[in-house]
Each structure stands twice: as C-alpha cells, then as structure tokens.
Amino acid sequence: MKLSSEKRASLLLFIYISIFLLIGRFMPRVFDVIVVSVFVALMLEPVSKWLYSKTHHRFFSITVSLLIFYGFLALIVGFLVPVIYEEGRYFIDFVQKFFSNQEWKGLPYLNNYPDLKKFLENSTNYFLPSLKSWASAEITHLALSIPSALMVIFFSILGSIYVAYGLKNFKKVAATAFFPMSSYQKVDLFLRLSYKHMQSYIVGVTVAALFTALSMGVFLAIAGIKYSLLLGTWAFITNYIPIVGVFLEIIPIALSTLMKGTTVFIWYWIVLVIVHSAAFIIFVKTVQNQSKLNPFWMIVAILVFTQLIGPMGAFVAVPLMIILKDYWDIFIVPYWKTS
C-alpha cells in the first residue's frame, strides 16, 4: 500500500526522533554536545533578534550575543568556581559530620521531639552505608569523566557558534530538505510550532532557574550558611528539571538550614514557598506558547529518559515531550479523526 505524503513525513519524523534517542543511548558525549549547542543557540536567539532590531546587522548581532554569553560564562568560571570549590569542601565535611558523626543529635530543639529524633537516627543508620557507597562511586566516576567533560565543553562551544550562525538558514530549508515537498505545509507547521514551544520553554525555565538561584543564594548568605554560593548554583541546575528538580534542590538546603537552628529552618520553608511561587509565575508569563503538558507525564518522561539516556535525560525529558506532543497533535490526532 502506497503511503500518502503526510504519512511518509510522519514516518520520517518518527525515524529522526528515534535516531536522536539512539544517539543519546549509545553515543552520550555526542548527544551532550548536540543538546548543549542547540540549547545555547535557542536561548541566545531572542537576544540576537533584539540586537538585530537595533543594528540591522545579523552577523554583528549574533557575534555580540555570543560574546556576551561566553564572556559572562568566563567571568563566572574565573571568579566563582574557586569559591564554589572551597565551599564544596566545607559542604562535604558538613555532610560527613551530619551522617557519620550524627551532629544533629546536639540540636536542643530535638530533645522536645523524641519521636522525630528516633526517626532521624533510624533513617541515618539505614541510609548511611548506601550514601557512602554512592558518594565513593560518584567521586571516582567524576574523576574519570573530567577528560570527556572537557571535550564536551570544547565541542559544545564550537557547536553553539555554528548553530547560532546557521539557525536562520536551517529553519528555511528544514521542511524541504528532510521531508517530501508534497507534505511541506504540515511539516512546516510542526517545525514552527515545535521550535516556538521549545524556545519559549528554554527561555522560561532559564529565567525561572536564575531567579530561584539568586533568591536562594541571597537568603542562605543572610542566614550565615557557609556554602550559599554552592547551594545557589545547585538550585539553578536542579530547577532545569521540572517538578522533580525542586525536591533535589530542597534536600541539601534543608539539611544546611536545619543545623542553623529552628528559626532559620522555618524561614527557609517560608522563603522556599515564596520563591518557587514567584518562579512559577515568571515561568508561566515567559512561556506563553508552550505545549500544555500534564505534570504526571512530565514525571514519567523524566524517569524514562533518565533511564534511557542517563543524567542528561532528566534535562531533555520535557523538551522531548513537547516535540512528541506536537507530533501527536499534528500527525496522529488528525489521522485518528479521519480513519
């Protein structure tokens, strides 16, 4: 049976998406470079468009946006990384004392809650062996991954520059270069919608993550936490993972504020609710054209793609779900309605 042009386009899209996932599964470093390169280019495009509206020079606009981004990144690496490294040593020492030495037993207010104290003691004894084993394995893995991480960073910088300059031309020819001409209208609609949804999501989640990181970092610094910069950076990274990332953010910060006393601990939860409520509003306001995804399917996607691809899967799960939802709405739903 001969397939219609739309069905062939749908099949080709399915093949392209499958190839992309297979790259993530079997060539993770290549996958990381592709993801980071596209992410940086999509994030910087609104900046370069704004500069273009002022200067009317496309090459100049893209160049300046790249210089601003990587210049700012170089400043962060130069000035903040040494501080984060030093704070990381303090934090590792804190975690070791918290679990191995069980210093939390010395907190005065826990004496008023013997059941809570017993629960924490049992939980600590239960998780400590697993935590030590995991930490040892992760430190070894991190040390072995440094060369490949440096390679990914280098090629991601080159890739992002290439994608940033070639993005406009790629958008023009993508619908005709990789799909049948007869299906141009529907493929073009899919590519435009997916691109718009993806870019708005990336910009929205970046702004929300940056707001959360700055707010938490400032609060922790005021509260007298020694590793406020480290935990602020951790909040920034984890907020790129919707829903699940919030819980990953909470754990180390909650432990840190717990050891500072009841007042700081209670204030942390108040600040947490305020900051994440504001971050959610910022995200919603920024992302006006995003595909509406069910939170349940977001969590499922994060679990599935993390298992399939690895840690990077947690970060790309929602963008991939956006693409799959647009694919479903444009190609699958009309087919079911007409068949």
Secondary structure, DSSP 4 states (H G I P E B T S, - for coil): -PPPHHHHHHHHHHHHHHHHHHHHHH-HHHHHHHHHHHHHHHHHHHHHHHHHHHH--HHHHHHHHHHHHHHHHHHHHHHTHHHHHHHHHHHHHHHHHHHTS-GGGG-GGGGG-HHHHHHHHHHHHHHHHHHHHHHHHHHHHHHHHHHHHHHHHHHHHHHHHHHHHHHHHHHHHHHHHSS-GGGHHHHHHHHHHHHHHHHHHHHHHHHHHHHHHHHHHHHHHHTT-TTHHHHHHHHHHHTTSTTHHHHHHHHHHHHHHHTT-HHHHHHHHHHHHHHHHHHHHHHHHH-SS-----HHHHHHHHHHHHHHH-HHHHHHHHHHHHHHHHHIIIIIHHHHHH-
